[in-house]
Amino acid sequence: MAGGATLAAAATARAAGDPAITEVQDWNRYLGDGVDAAPYGQPSEFEAHVVRRDVPWLTADPVSSINFTPLHDLDGIITPNGVCFERHHGGTAIIDPAEHRLMINGLVDKQLVFTMDDLKRFPRENRVYFLECAANSGMEWRGAQLNGCQFTHGMVHCVVYTGVPLKYLLEEAGVKTNGKWVLAEGADAAAMTRSIPMEKALEDCLVAFKMNGEALRPEQGYPIRLCVPGWEGNMWVKWLRRIEVGDEPWAQREETSKYTDLLPDGTARRHTWVMDVKSVITSPSPQAPITHGRGRTVISGLAWSGNGKVTRVDVSLDGGRNWQTARLDGPSLSKALHRFYFDFDWDGSPLLIQSRAMDEAGFIQPTKNELRAVRGTNSIYHNNGIQTWHVKGDGVVENVEVS
């Protein structure tokens, strides 16, 4: 294996005499900035293109809109805080943590109000989870629409959350025997509210105050948010201010007129919490074309499942006719992103590249037509169908559909 890697490296290395290495560059000649030039570190100026981007025509107003994670420019499984996608329903709430409170009320033995300092006295945990908006890939239900992995799949990110398990706070309040649901409410202008079954609340929900080791960013719910691992992002209520315990779901706007799907028989598909097994090739993709020409090529992508760990990812170069198993690399954690790679020699011929993920619960990522056969074409949410990229002979990549 080592010899093969050496040969592959030699095949792609540049010939001696390249002036970029043989000649002295400016950065070799002059001293750079000192240690205090940027007290809070920033990416290199040469990475200024790696940013969240929006699609202005998707929504009527940016305060109730979405922007997208630049998946095609990232690697590994952890998303940097500064490029985690944003989804707002009433704009970013700017909250003084000293004045913020979390109330627990409803069917409890004692109604409680916690300050931020109170919350930080409870046992805390660190957990790596993906967060995916239920509408991720929603524009692709009726065919290829947006020409970029960032725009088709960029409503997902994965970070290390630090916080207090919700069960500890509910235990402190004492849930009554008829308390079967909780209602999470946000402090933003939209007053986001979602019903969550008590079983899930006690299983793994987290009241988080840090992500990737630092405080939540304002757009990610500072000073606290709810984490509902593996379930649709709308339930991860940001700027969390209240948890009410009740005996049935509340049927709020975000779980009736929104975040439901109309099926072919006219009924509405409700309470579709789990984000099903899904994957996407992030490179090559429309925003990350092949620029090196023929030869050694690395396909890179992401896979995830709300059911637990991803156990396998297959890659096709011919639109799903033939499949080969990709290499999963890095940590394999439940309800987190998984990174996969597939190395091959490209001969310059056109490709139709796809990825297909499988999870530990036995679910296999479906084709778009398999989804439509069950769900019809009126859906917006929970599109986990297989994505196809058309790689042309010149390395340019386009979004197409092979169903």
Contacts in CASP RR format, 6 or more apart in sequence:
PFRMAT RR
TARGET T0000
AUTHOR 0000-0000-0000
METHOD contacts of the structure
MODEL  1
MAGGATLAAAATARAAGDPAITEVQDWNRYLGDGVDAAPYGQPSEFEAHV
VRRDVPWLTADPVSSINFTPLHDLDGIITPNGVCFERHHGGTAIIDPAEH
RLMINGLVDKQLVFTMDDLKRFPRENRVYFLECAANSGMEWRGAQLNGCQ
FTHGMVHCVVYTGVPLKYLLEEAGVKTNGKWVLAEGADAAAMTRSIPMEK
ALEDCLVAFKMNGEALRPEQGYPIRLCVPGWEGNMWVKWLRRIEVGDEPW
AQREETSKYTDLLPDGTARRHTWVMDVKSVITSPSPQAPITHGRGRTVIS
GLAWSGNGKVTRVDVSLDGGRNWQTARLDGPSLSKALHRFYFDFDWDGSP
LLIQSRAMDEAGFIQPTKNELRAVRGTNSIYHNNGIQTWHVKGDGVVENV
EVS
8 296 0 8 1.000
11 295 0 8 1.000
11 296 0 8 1.000
12 292 0 8 1.000
12 295 0 8 1.000
12 296 0 8 1.000
16 22 0 8 1.000
43 50 0 8 1.000
47 73 0 8 1.000
49 73 0 8 1.000
50 70 0 8 1.000
50 73 0 8 1.000
50 74 0 8 1.000
50 83 0 8 1.000
51 70 0 8 1.000
51 83 0 8 1.000
52 67 0 8 1.000
52 68 0 8 1.000
52 69 0 8 1.000
52 70 0 8 1.000
52 82 0 8 1.000
52 83 0 8 1.000
52 84 0 8 1.000
52 85 0 8 1.000
52 86 0 8 1.000
53 67 0 8 1.000
53 68 0 8 1.000
53 70 0 8 1.000
53 150 0 8 1.000
53 151 0 8 1.000
54 62 0 8 1.000
54 65 0 8 1.000
54 66 0 8 1.000
54 67 0 8 1.000
54 68 0 8 1.000
55 66 0 8 1.000
55 68 0 8 1.000
55 146 0 8 1.000
55 151 0 8 1.000
56 62 0 8 1.000
58 65 0 8 1.000
58 66 0 8 1.000
58 139 0 8 1.000
59 65 0 8 1.000
59 66 0 8 1.000
63 88 0 8 1.000
63 90 0 8 1.000
63 91 0 8 1.000
64 88 0 8 1.000
64 89 0 8 1.000
64 90 0 8 1.000
64 91 0 8 1.000
64 190 0 8 1.000
65 87 0 8 1.000
65 88 0 8 1.000
66 85 0 8 1.000
66 86 0 8 1.000
66 87 0 8 1.000
66 88 0 8 1.000
66 133 0 8 1.000
66 135 0 8 1.000
66 155 0 8 1.000
67 85 0 8 1.000
67 86 0 8 1.000
68 85 0 8 1.000
68 150 0 8 1.000
68 151 0 8 1.000
68 154 0 8 1.000
68 155 0 8 1.000
69 79 0 8 1.000
69 83 0 8 1.000
69 84 0 8 1.000
69 85 0 8 1.000
69 150 0 8 1.000
69 154 0 8 1.000
69 155 0 8 1.000
69 156 0 8 1.000
69 157 0 8 1.000
70 83 0 8 1.000
70 150 0 8 1.000
70 154 0 8 1.000
70 287 0 8 1.000
71 149 0 8 1.000
71 150 0 8 1.000
71 153 0 8 1.000
71 154 0 8 1.000
71 156 0 8 1.000
71 280 0 8 1.000
71 282 0 8 1.000
71 302 0 8 1.000
72 148 0 8 1.000
72 149 0 8 1.000
72 150 0 8 1.000
72 282 0 8 1.000
72 283 0 8 1.000
72 285 0 8 1.000
72 287 0 8 1.000
72 288 0 8 1.000
73 287 0 8 1.000
73 288 0 8 1.000
74 80 0 8 1.000
74 83 0 8 1.000
74 282 0 8 1.000
75 300 0 8 1.000
75 339 0 8 1.000
76 329 0 8 1.000
76 330 0 8 1.000
76 337 0 8 1.000
76 339 0 8 1.000
77 128 0 8 1.000
77 158 0 8 1.000
77 302 0 8 1.000
77 330 0 8 1.000
77 331 0 8 1.000
77 333 0 8 1.000
77 336 0 8 1.000
77 337 0 8 1.000
77 338 0 8 1.000
77 339 0 8 1.000
78 128 0 8 1.000
78 158 0 8 1.000
78 159 0 8 1.000
78 160 0 8 1.000
78 212 0 8 1.000
79 157 0 8 1.000
79 158 0 8 1.000
79 159 0 8 1.000
79 337 0 8 1.000
80 212 0 8 1.000
81 159 0 8 1.000
81 211 0 8 1.000
81 212 0 8 1.000
81 214 0 8 1.000
81 217 0 8 1.000
81 220 0 8 1.000
82 217 0 8 1.000
83 157 0 8 1.000
84 131 0 8 1.000
84 157 0 8 1.000
84 159 0 8 1.000
84 211 0 8 1.000
84 217 0 8 1.000
84 220 0 8 1.000
85 133 0 8 1.000
85 154 0 8 1.000
85 155 0 8 1.000
85 156 0 8 1.000
85 157 0 8 1.000
86 92 0 8 1.000
86 219 0 8 1.000
86 220 0 8 1.000
87 133 0 8 1.000
87 155 0 8 1.000
87 233 0 8 1.000
87 234 0 8 1.000
88 188 0 8 1.000
88 190 0 8 1.000
88 219 0 8 1.000
89 188 0 8 1.000
89 190 0 8 1.000
89 192 0 8 1.000
90 188 0 8 1.000
90 189 0 8 1.000
90 190 0 8 1.000
91 188 0 8 1.000
91 189 0 8 1.000
91 190 0 8 1.000
92 188 0 8 1.000
92 218 0 8 1.000
92 219 0 8 1.000
93 187 0 8 1.000
93 188 0 8 1.000
93 189 0 8 1.000
93 218 0 8 1.000
93 221 0 8 1.000
93 238 0 8 1.000
93 239 0 8 1.000
94 218 0 8 1.000
95 187 0 8 1.000
95 218 0 8 1.000
95 222 0 8 1.000
95 223 0 8 1.000
95 239 0 8 1.000
97 116 0 8 1.000
97 222 0 8 1.000
97 223 0 8 1.000
98 116 0 8 1.000
100 115 0 8 1.000
100 116 0 8 1.000
100 187 0 8 1.000
100 223 0 8 1.000
100 224 0 8 1.000
100 241 0 8 1.000
101 113 0 8 1.000
101 114 0 8 1.000
101 115 0 8 1.000
101 241 0 8 1.000
102 113 0 8 1.000
102 114 0 8 1.000
102 119 0 8 1.000
102 169 0 8 1.000
102 207 0 8 1.000
102 224 0 8 1.000
102 240 0 8 1.000
102 241 0 8 1.000
102 242 0 8 1.000
102 243 0 8 1.000
103 111 0 8 1.000
103 112 0 8 1.000
103 113 0 8 1.000
103 114 0 8 1.000
103 241 0 8 1.000
103 242 0 8 1.000
103 243 0 8 1.000
104 111 0 8 1.000
104 112 0 8 1.000
104 113 0 8 1.000
104 114 0 8 1.000
104 169 0 8 1.000
104 170 0 8 1.000
104 172 0 8 1.000
104 173 0 8 1.000
104 242 0 8 1.000
104 243 0 8 1.000
104 244 0 8 1.000
104 245 0 8 1.000
105 111 0 8 1.000
105 242 0 8 1.000
105 243 0 8 1.000
105 244 0 8 1.000
105 245 0 8 1.000
106 244 0 8 1.000
106 245 0 8 1.000
106 246 0 8 1.000
107 175 0 8 1.000
107 176 0 8 1.000
107 178 0 8 1.000
107 179 0 8 1.000
107 245 0 8 1.000
107 246 0 8 1.000
107 247 0 8 1.000
108 170 0 8 1.000
108 173 0 8 1.000
108 174 0 8 1.000
108 175 0 8 1.000
108 176 0 8 1.000
108 245 0 8 1.000
109 173 0 8 1.000
109 174 0 8 1.000
109 175 0 8 1.000
109 176 0 8 1.000
110 173 0 8 1.000
110 174 0 8 1.000
111 173 0 8 1.000
112 169 0 8 1.000
112 172 0 8 1.000
112 173 0 8 1.000
114 169 0 8 1.000
116 209 0 8 1.000
116 223 0 8 1.000
116 224 0 8 1.000
119 163 0 8 1.000
119 164 0 8 1.000
119 169 0 8 1.000
119 207 0 8 1.000
119 209 0 8 1.000
119 224 0 8 1.000
120 164 0 8 1.000
120 209 0 8 1.000
122 164 0 8 1.000
122 168 0 8 1.000
122 169 0 8 1.000
123 164 0 8 1.000
123 165 0 8 1.000
123 168 0 8 1.000
124 162 0 8 1.000
124 163 0 8 1.000
124 164 0 8 1.000
125 162 0 8 1.000
125 163 0 8 1.000
125 164 0 8 1.000
125 165 0 8 1.000
125 206 0 8 1.000
126 160 0 8 1.000
126 161 0 8 1.000
126 162 0 8 1.000
126 163 0 8 1.000
127 160 0 8 1.000
127 161 0 8 1.000
127 204 0 8 1.000
127 206 0 8 1.000
127 227 0 8 1.000
127 229 0 8 1.000
128 158 0 8 1.000
128 159 0 8 1.000
128 160 0 8 1.000
128 161 0 8 1.000
128 331 0 8 1.000
128 333 0 8 1.000
128 336 0 8 1.000
129 158 0 8 1.000
129 159 0 8 1.000
129 161 0 8 1.000
129 227 0 8 1.000
129 229 0 8 1.000
129 230 0 8 1.000
129 335 0 8 1.000
129 336 0 8 1.000
130 156 0 8 1.000
130 157 0 8 1.000
130 158 0 8 1.000
130 230 0 8 1.000
130 275 0 8 1.000
130 304 0 8 1.000
130 306 0 8 1.000
130 335 0 8 1.000
130 336 0 8 1.000
130 337 0 8 1.000
131 156 0 8 1.000
131 157 0 8 1.000
131 158 0 8 1.000
131 159 0 8 1.000
131 227 0 8 1.000
131 233 0 8 1.000
131 236 0 8 1.000
132 155 0 8 1.000
132 156 0 8 1.000
132 230 0 8 1.000
132 232 0 8 1.000
132 233 0 8 1.000
132 275 0 8 1.000
132 278 0 8 1.000
132 304 0 8 1.000
133 155 0 8 1.000
133 156 0 8 1.000
133 232 0 8 1.000
133 233 0 8 1.000
133 234 0 8 1.000
134 232 0 8 1.000
134 233 0 8 1.000
134 234 0 8 1.000
134 259 0 8 1.000
134 272 0 8 1.000
134 275 0 8 1.000
134 380 0 8 1.000
134 381 0 8 1.000
134 382 0 8 1.000
135 155 0 8 1.000
135 380 0 8 1.000
135 381 0 8 1.000
136 153 0 8 1.000
136 154 0 8 1.000
136 155 0 8 1.000
136 156 0 8 1.000
136 383 0 8 1.000
137 152 0 8 1.000
137 153 0 8 1.000
137 155 0 8 1.000
137 278 0 8 1.000
137 383 0 8 1.000
137 384 0 8 1.000
137 385 0 8 1.000
137 387 0 8 1.000
138 379 0 8 1.000
138 380 0 8 1.000
138 381 0 8 1.000
138 383 0 8 1.000
139 145 0 8 1.000
139 146 0 8 1.000
139 151 0 8 1.000
139 152 0 8 1.000
140 146 0 8 1.000
140 152 0 8 1.000
140 368 0 8 1.000
140 383 0 8 1.000
140 387 0 8 1.000
140 401 0 8 1.000
141 368 0 8 1.000
141 372 0 8 1.000
141 377 0 8 1.000
141 379 0 8 1.000
141 380 0 8 1.000
141 383 0 8 1.000
142 377 0 8 1.000
143 368 0 8 1.000
143 401 0 8 1.000
144 388 0 8 1.000
144 399 0 8 1.000
144 400 0 8 1.000
144 401 0 8 1.000
145 152 0 8 1.000
145 399 0 8 1.000
146 152 0 8 1.000
146 399 0 8 1.000
147 286 0 8 1.000
147 398 0 8 1.000
147 399 0 8 1.000
148 285 0 8 1.000
148 286 0 8 1.000
148 287 0 8 1.000
148 399 0 8 1.000
149 280 0 8 1.000
149 281 0 8 1.000
149 282 0 8 1.000
149 283 0 8 1.000
149 285 0 8 1.000
149 286 0 8 1.000
149 287 0 8 1.000
149 288 0 8 1.000
149 389 0 8 1.000
150 287 0 8 1.000
152 280 0 8 1.000
152 387 0 8 1.000
152 399 0 8 1.000
153 280 0 8 1.000
153 282 0 8 1.000
153 302 0 8 1.000
153 387 0 8 1.000
156 302 0 8 1.000
156 304 0 8 1.000
156 337 0 8 1.000
158 304 0 8 1.000
158 336 0 8 1.000
158 337 0 8 1.000
159 211 0 8 1.000
159 212 0 8 1.000
160 211 0 8 1.000
160 212 0 8 1.000
160 213 0 8 1.000
161 206 0 8 1.000
161 208 0 8 1.000
161 210 0 8 1.000
161 211 0 8 1.000
161 227 0 8 1.000
162 208 0 8 1.000
162 209 0 8 1.000
162 210 0 8 1.000
162 211 0 8 1.000
162 213 0 8 1.000
163 206 0 8 1.000
163 207 0 8 1.000
163 208 0 8 1.000
163 209 0 8 1.000
163 210 0 8 1.000
164 206 0 8 1.000
164 207 0 8 1.000
165 204 0 8 1.000
165 205 0 8 1.000
165 206 0 8 1.000
165 207 0 8 1.000
166 182 0 8 1.000
166 201 0 8 1.000
166 202 0 8 1.000
166 205 0 8 1.000
166 206 0 8 1.000
166 207 0 8 1.000
166 226 0 8 1.000
166 243 0 8 1.000
167 201 0 8 1.000
167 202 0 8 1.000
167 203 0 8 1.000
167 205 0 8 1.000
169 207 0 8 1.000
169 243 0 8 1.000
170 182 0 8 1.000
170 201 0 8 1.000
170 202 0 8 1.000
170 243 0 8 1.000
170 245 0 8 1.000
173 245 0 8 1.000
175 198 0 8 1.000
175 245 0 8 1.000
176 245 0 8 1.000
178 246 0 8 1.000
178 247 0 8 1.000
179 198 0 8 1.000
179 245 0 8 1.000
179 246 0 8 1.000
179 247 0 8 1.000
180 197 0 8 1.000
180 198 0 8 1.000
180 246 0 8 1.000
180 247 0 8 1.000
180 248 0 8 1.000
181 195 0 8 1.000
181 196 0 8 1.000
181 197 0 8 1.000
181 198 0 8 1.000
181 245 0 8 1.000
181 246 0 8 1.000
181 247 0 8 1.000
181 248 0 8 1.000
181 249 0 8 1.000
181 250 0 8 1.000
182 195 0 8 1.000
182 196 0 8 1.000
182 198 0 8 1.000
182 201 0 8 1.000
182 243 0 8 1.000
182 244 0 8 1.000
182 245 0 8 1.000
182 246 0 8 1.000
183 193 0 8 1.000
183 194 0 8 1.000
183 195 0 8 1.000
183 196 0 8 1.000
183 242 0 8 1.000
183 243 0 8 1.000
183 244 0 8 1.000
183 245 0 8 1.000
183 246 0 8 1.000
183 250 0 8 1.000
183 252 0 8 1.000
184 193 0 8 1.000
184 194 0 8 1.000
184 196 0 8 1.000
184 226 0 8 1.000
184 235 0 8 1.000
184 237 0 8 1.000
184 240 0 8 1.000
184 242 0 8 1.000
184 243 0 8 1.000
185 191 0 8 1.000
185 192 0 8 1.000
185 193 0 8 1.000
185 237 0 8 1.000
185 240 0 8 1.000
185 241 0 8 1.000
185 242 0 8 1.000
185 243 0 8 1.000
185 244 0 8 1.000
186 192 0 8 1.000
186 193 0 8 1.000
186 237 0 8 1.000
186 238 0 8 1.000
186 239 0 8 1.000
186 240 0 8 1.000
186 241 0 8 1.000
186 242 0 8 1.000
187 239 0 8 1.000
187 240 0 8 1.000
187 241 0 8 1.000
188 238 0 8 1.000
188 239 0 8 1.000
192 234 0 8 1.000
192 237 0 8 1.000
192 238 0 8 1.000
192 254 0 8 1.000
193 237 0 8 1.000
193 250 0 8 1.000
193 252 0 8 1.000
193 254 0 8 1.000
194 234 0 8 1.000
194 235 0 8 1.000
194 237 0 8 1.000
194 252 0 8 1.000
194 254 0 8 1.000
194 255 0 8 1.000
195 249 0 8 1.000
195 250 0 8 1.000
195 251 0 8 1.000
195 252 0 8 1.000
195 255 0 8 1.000
196 205 0 8 1.000
196 228 0 8 1.000
196 235 0 8 1.000
198 245 0 8 1.000
200 228 0 8 1.000
200 231 0 8 1.000
200 273 0 8 1.000
204 229 0 8 1.000
205 226 0 8 1.000
205 227 0 8 1.000
205 228 0 8 1.000
205 229 0 8 1.000
206 226 0 8 1.000
206 227 0 8 1.000
206 229 0 8 1.000
207 224 0 8 1.000
207 225 0 8 1.000
207 226 0 8 1.000
207 227 0 8 1.000
207 240 0 8 1.000
208 216 0 8 1.000
208 224 0 8 1.000
208 225 0 8 1.000
208 226 0 8 1.000
208 227 0 8 1.000
209 215 0 8 1.000
209 216 0 8 1.000
209 223 0 8 1.000
209 224 0 8 1.000
210 216 0 8 1.000
211 217 0 8 1.000
211 220 0 8 1.000
215 222 0 8 1.000
215 223 0 8 1.000
216 222 0 8 1.000
216 223 0 8 1.000
216 224 0 8 1.000
216 225 0 8 1.000
220 238 0 8 1.000
221 238 0 8 1.000
221 239 0 8 1.000
221 240 0 8 1.000
222 239 0 8 1.000
223 239 0 8 1.000
224 239 0 8 1.000
224 240 0 8 1.000
225 236 0 8 1.000
225 237 0 8 1.000
225 238 0 8 1.000
225 239 0 8 1.000
225 240 0 8 1.000
226 235 0 8 1.000
226 236 0 8 1.000
226 237 0 8 1.000
226 238 0 8 1.000
226 240 0 8 1.000
227 236 0 8 1.000
228 235 0 8 1.000
228 236 0 8 1.000
228 273 0 8 1.000
229 306 0 8 1.000
229 334 0 8 1.000
229 335 0 8 1.000
230 274 0 8 1.000
230 275 0 8 1.000
230 305 0 8 1.000
230 306 0 8 1.000
230 307 0 8 1.000
230 308 0 8 1.000
230 335 0 8 1.000
231 273 0 8 1.000
231 274 0 8 1.000
231 275 0 8 1.000
231 306 0 8 1.000
232 259 0 8 1.000
232 272 0 8 1.000
232 273 0 8 1.000
232 274 0 8 1.000
232 275 0 8 1.000
232 381 0 8 1.000
232 382 0 8 1.000
233 275 0 8 1.000
234 254 0 8 1.000
234 258 0 8 1.000
234 259 0 8 1.000
235 273 0 8 1.000
249 255 0 8 1.000
249 271 0 8 1.000
255 270 0 8 1.000
255 271 0 8 1.000
256 270 0 8 1.000
259 272 0 8 1.000
259 381 0 8 1.000
260 268 0 8 1.000
260 269 0 8 1.000
260 270 0 8 1.000
260 272 0 8 1.000
260 381 0 8 1.000
261 268 0 8 1.000
261 269 0 8 1.000
261 272 0 8 1.000
261 375 0 8 1.000
261 378 0 8 1.000
261 379 0 8 1.000
261 380 0 8 1.000
261 381 0 8 1.000
261 382 0 8 1.000
262 268 0 8 1.000
262 269 0 8 1.000
262 378 0 8 1.000
262 379 0 8 1.000
263 269 0 8 1.000
263 375 0 8 1.000
263 376 0 8 1.000
263 378 0 8 1.000
264 375 0 8 1.000
264 376 0 8 1.000
264 378 0 8 1.000
269 375 0 8 1.000
269 379 0 8 1.000
272 381 0 8 1.000
272 382 0 8 1.000
274 306 0 8 1.000
274 307 0 8 1.000
275 304 0 8 1.000
275 305 0 8 1.000
275 306 0 8 1.000
275 382 0 8 1.000
275 384 0 8 1.000
276 305 0 8 1.000
276 306 0 8 1.000
276 307 0 8 1.000
276 363 0 8 1.000
276 365 0 8 1.000
276 382 0 8 1.000
276 384 0 8 1.000
277 303 0 8 1.000
277 304 0 8 1.000
277 305 0 8 1.000
277 306 0 8 1.000
277 307 0 8 1.000
277 310 0 8 1.000
277 357 0 8 1.000
277 358 0 8 1.000
277 359 0 8 1.000
277 363 0 8 1.000
277 364 0 8 1.000
277 365 0 8 1.000
277 384 0 8 1.000
278 303 0 8 1.000
278 304 0 8 1.000
278 305 0 8 1.000
278 357 0 8 1.000
278 365 0 8 1.000
278 384 0 8 1.000
278 385 0 8 1.000
279 301 0 8 1.000
279 302 0 8 1.000
279 303 0 8 1.000
279 304 0 8 1.000
279 310 0 8 1.000
279 313 0 8 1.000
279 340 0 8 1.000
279 355 0 8 1.000
279 356 0 8 1.000
279 357 0 8 1.000
279 365 0 8 1.000
279 387 0 8 1.000
280 301 0 8 1.000
280 302 0 8 1.000
280 355 0 8 1.000
280 387 0 8 1.000
281 299 0 8 1.000
281 300 0 8 1.000
281 301 0 8 1.000
281 315 0 8 1.000
281 353 0 8 1.000
281 354 0 8 1.000
281 355 0 8 1.000
281 387 0 8 1.000
281 389 0 8 1.000
282 288 0 8 1.000
282 300 0 8 1.000
282 301 0 8 1.000
282 302 0 8 1.000
283 298 0 8 1.000
283 299 0 8 1.000
283 300 0 8 1.000
283 301 0 8 1.000
284 290 0 8 1.000
284 297 0 8 1.000
284 299 0 8 1.000
284 353 0 8 1.000
284 389 0 8 1.000
284 391 0 8 1.000
284 395 0 8 1.000
284 397 0 8 1.000
285 389 0 8 1.000
285 397 0 8 1.000
286 389 0 8 1.000
286 397 0 8 1.000
286 398 0 8 1.000
286 399 0 8 1.000
288 397 0 8 1.000
289 395 0 8 1.000
289 396 0 8 1.000
289 397 0 8 1.000
290 297 0 8 1.000
290 346 0 8 1.000
290 391 0 8 1.000
290 395 0 8 1.000
290 397 0 8 1.000
291 395 0 8 1.000
293 346 0 8 1.000
293 348 0 8 1.000
293 395 0 8 1.000
294 345 0 8 1.000
294 346 0 8 1.000
294 347 0 8 1.000
294 348 0 8 1.000
295 345 0 8 1.000
295 346 0 8 1.000
295 347 0 8 1.000
296 343 0 8 1.000
296 345 0 8 1.000
296 346 0 8 1.000
297 343 0 8 1.000
297 344 0 8 1.000
297 345 0 8 1.000
297 346 0 8 1.000
298 341 0 8 1.000
298 342 0 8 1.000
298 343 0 8 1.000
299 315 0 8 1.000
299 326 0 8 1.000
299 341 0 8 1.000
299 342 0 8 1.000
299 343 0 8 1.000
299 344 0 8 1.000
299 353 0 8 1.000
300 339 0 8 1.000
300 340 0 8 1.000
300 341 0 8 1.000
301 339 0 8 1.000
301 340 0 8 1.000
301 341 0 8 1.000
301 355 0 8 1.000
302 337 0 8 1.000
302 338 0 8 1.000
302 339 0 8 1.000
302 340 0 8 1.000
303 310 0 8 1.000
303 313 0 8 1.000
303 328 0 8 1.000
303 337 0 8 1.000
303 338 0 8 1.000
303 340 0 8 1.000
303 355 0 8 1.000
303 357 0 8 1.000
304 310 0 8 1.000
304 335 0 8 1.000
304 336 0 8 1.000
304 337 0 8 1.000
304 338 0 8 1.000
304 357 0 8 1.000
305 335 0 8 1.000
305 357 0 8 1.000
305 359 0 8 1.000
305 360 0 8 1.000
305 361 0 8 1.000
305 363 0 8 1.000
306 335 0 8 1.000
306 359 0 8 1.000
307 359 0 8 1.000
307 360 0 8 1.000
307 361 0 8 1.000
307 362 0 8 1.000
307 363 0 8 1.000
308 334 0 8 1.000
308 335 0 8 1.000
308 359 0 8 1.000
308 360 0 8 1.000
308 361 0 8 1.000
309 332 0 8 1.000
309 333 0 8 1.000
309 334 0 8 1.000
309 338 0 8 1.000
309 359 0 8 1.000
309 360 0 8 1.000
310 328 0 8 1.000
310 332 0 8 1.000
310 338 0 8 1.000
310 357 0 8 1.000
310 358 0 8 1.000
310 359 0 8 1.000
310 360 0 8 1.000
311 358 0 8 1.000
311 359 0 8 1.000
311 360 0 8 1.000
311 362 0 8 1.000
312 325 0 8 1.000
312 328 0 8 1.000
312 357 0 8 1.000
312 358 0 8 1.000
313 325 0 8 1.000
313 326 0 8 1.000
313 328 0 8 1.000
313 338 0 8 1.000
313 340 0 8 1.000
313 355 0 8 1.000
313 356 0 8 1.000
313 357 0 8 1.000
313 358 0 8 1.000
314 323 0 8 1.000
314 324 0 8 1.000
314 325 0 8 1.000
314 326 0 8 1.000
314 355 0 8 1.000
314 356 0 8 1.000
314 358 0 8 1.000
315 323 0 8 1.000
315 324 0 8 1.000
315 325 0 8 1.000
315 326 0 8 1.000
315 340 0 8 1.000
315 342 0 8 1.000
315 353 0 8 1.000
315 354 0 8 1.000
315 355 0 8 1.000
315 356 0 8 1.000
316 322 0 8 1.000
316 323 0 8 1.000
316 324 0 8 1.000
316 352 0 8 1.000
316 353 0 8 1.000
316 354 0 8 1.000
316 355 0 8 1.000
316 356 0 8 1.000
317 324 0 8 1.000
317 344 0 8 1.000
317 351 0 8 1.000
317 352 0 8 1.000
317 353 0 8 1.000
318 351 0 8 1.000
318 352 0 8 1.000
319 352 0 8 1.000
319 353 0 8 1.000
319 354 0 8 1.000
319 388 0 8 1.000
319 402 0 8 1.000
320 352 0 8 1.000
320 354 0 8 1.000
320 386 0 8 1.000
320 402 0 8 1.000
323 356 0 8 1.000
324 342 0 8 1.000
326 340 0 8 1.000
326 341 0 8 1.000
326 342 0 8 1.000
326 355 0 8 1.000
327 340 0 8 1.000
327 341 0 8 1.000
327 342 0 8 1.000
327 343 0 8 1.000
328 338 0 8 1.000
328 339 0 8 1.000
328 340 0 8 1.000
329 339 0 8 1.000
329 340 0 8 1.000
329 341 0 8 1.000
330 338 0 8 1.000
330 339 0 8 1.000
332 338 0 8 1.000
338 357 0 8 1.000
340 355 0 8 1.000
348 393 0 8 1.000
348 395 0 8 1.000
349 393 0 8 1.000
350 390 0 8 1.000
350 391 0 8 1.000
350 392 0 8 1.000
350 393 0 8 1.000
351 390 0 8 1.000
351 391 0 8 1.000
352 388 0 8 1.000
352 389 0 8 1.000
352 390 0 8 1.000
352 391 0 8 1.000
352 400 0 8 1.000
352 402 0 8 1.000
353 388 0 8 1.000
353 389 0 8 1.000
353 391 0 8 1.000
354 386 0 8 1.000
354 387 0 8 1.000
354 388 0 8 1.000
354 389 0 8 1.000
354 402 0 8 1.000
355 365 0 8 1.000
355 386 0 8 1.000
355 387 0 8 1.000
356 364 0 8 1.000
356 365 0 8 1.000
356 386 0 8 1.000
357 364 0 8 1.000
357 365 0 8 1.000
358 364 0 8 1.000
358 365 0 8 1.000
365 384 0 8 1.000
365 385 0 8 1.000
365 386 0 8 1.000
366 384 0 8 1.000
366 385 0 8 1.000
366 386 0 8 1.000
367 385 0 8 1.000
367 386 0 8 1.000
367 403 0 8 1.000
368 383 0 8 1.000
368 385 0 8 1.000
368 386 0 8 1.000
368 401 0 8 1.000
368 403 0 8 1.000
369 403 0 8 1.000
370 385 0 8 1.000
371 383 0 8 1.000
371 384 0 8 1.000
371 385 0 8 1.000
372 403 0 8 1.000
387 399 0 8 1.000
388 399 0 8 1.000
388 400 0 8 1.000
388 401 0 8 1.000
388 402 0 8 1.000
389 397 0 8 1.000
389 398 0 8 1.000
389 399 0 8 1.000
389 400 0 8 1.000
390 397 0 8 1.000
390 398 0 8 1.000
390 399 0 8 1.000
390 400 0 8 1.000
391 397 0 8 1.000
392 398 0 8 1.000
END
